[in-house]
Amino acid sequence: MRRSQTALISAGVVLITGCYTPNPGRLASEAHHLVKAGMPLATAEERLHTAHFSCRPSEVGVVTCYRSRAHLLMLSSCFERIALVEGVNLDERIQIVAAVEVPPILCDSI
């Protein structure tokens, strides 16, 4: 009996520690580590894609990148977002990141 209780507790700990917990501060830190204002927009999108974000234009002058995370044993999911405000480098005639914004993490449940 004791052995099965220990196994059950161990399995519970593994499941709980493997779950995603929303952390806006961590996301903001990751966003600013990956993307910097002034870098080419294409480079920023490539870096975010490598970090498992999908990017697409969301409004004029803004590209929003999304990443879905499972939360609480797949009973809910959260969407992390990073918004890249577009600018133009007139010298090189390329689109650049004018600003990096990190909107609140959105979570929903089943």
Secondary structure, DSSP 8 states (H G I E B T S, - for coil): -HHHHHHHHHHHHHHHHTS----HHHHHHHHHHH--TTSBHHHHHHHHHHTT-EEEEEETTEEEEEEEEEETTTTEEEEEEEEEEEEEETTTTEEEEEEEE----EEEE-
